[in-house]
Amino acid sequence: MQTLSEEQKKELVQMIVENTGLRLDYYGFVEVMLGMFEDIPGFETVKQNAVSLLNELWRKYDEQKAPGTSG
């Protein structure tokens, strides 16, 4: 599986925030992220081995929901 830099992870999360806001629950977030992975060369098979990556991206997304943060 390909790996992503911290900057790339932030960019993916920001794309979701811009397209869906901060209203997704975990399962909605995962569904959207997996859809994005299908468009990234090398990530088409991420569904089989990406739990830790998805959880990391979810934490970055969810942190933006915290009071006092902008987004």
Sequence and secondary structure as in RCSB ss.txt:
>XXXX:A:sequence
MQTLSEEQKKELVQMIVENTGLRLDYYGFVEVMLGMFEDIPGFETVKQNAVSLLNELWRKYDEQKAPGTSG
>XXXX:A:secstr
     HHHHHHHHHHHHHHHTT   HHHHHHHHHHHHTTSTT TTGGGT HHHHHHHHHHHHHTTSTT   
